[in-house]
């Protein structure tokens, strides 16, 4: 699981997928915060934040 911030939710998701090294169909994505550009594009901008978890069935099983 990773939590990632980005200028947009899509940017944050793309970065999280890159960090985990998996495809979008292999994860569960939860948007924790949407981006906010602030009034008239000026100060007060906030980044989007997402939590990405690999689906249980996609986690490779190790044999001993």
C-alpha positions in Angstrom: 0.0 0.0 0.0 1.2 3.5 -0.8 -0.2 7.0 -0.2 0.8 9.4 -2.9 0.1 13.1 -3.6 0.0 14.9 -7.0 -1.2 18.0 -8.7 -4.3 15.9 -9.8 -5.8 12.6 -8.7 -4.7 11.1 -12.0 -1.1 12.2 -11.5 -1.1 10.8 -8.0 -2.6 7.5 -9.2 0.0 7.2 -12.0 2.8 7.8 -9.6 1.5 5.2 -7.1 1.2 2.6 -9.8 4.7 3.3 -10.9 6.0 3.0 -7.4 4.2 -0.4 -6.9 5.1 -1.6 -10.3 1.5 -2.9 -11.1 -1.3 -2.1 -13.5 -4.5 -0.3 -12.6 -6.5 -3.5 -12.8 -4.4 -5.0 -10.0 -5.1 -2.4 -7.4 -7.8 -0.7 -5.3 -7.7 3.1 -5.3 -9.1 5.4 -2.8 -9.1 9.1 -3.3 -8.4 10.7 0.1 -8.4 14.3 -1.1 -9.1 16.0 -4.4 -6.9 18.8 -5.7 -7.9 22.4 -5.0 -6.3 25.1 -7.1 -7.1 27.9 -4.9 -9.0 31.1 -5.7 -8.3 32.3 -9.3 -5.3 29.9 -9.4 -3.6 31.9 -6.7 -2.4 30.7 -3.3 -4.1 28.1 -1.2 -3.7 25.3 -3.7 -3.8 21.7 -2.3 -2.5 18.5 -3.8 -4.7 15.5 -4.5 -3.9 12.5 -2.3 -4.7 8.8 -3.0 -4.2 5.5 -1.3 -3.4 2.5 -3.5 -3.5 -1.1 -2.3 -2.7 -4.2 -4.4 -5.7 -6.5 -4.5 -5.2 -9.7 -2.4 -5.7 -12.1 -5.3 -2.9 -10.3 -7.2 -0.2 -10.7 -4.5 2.2 -13.5 -5.5 2.1 -16.4 -3.1 5.5 -17.7 -2.0 6.0 -21.4 -1.6 8.2 -22.8 1.1 
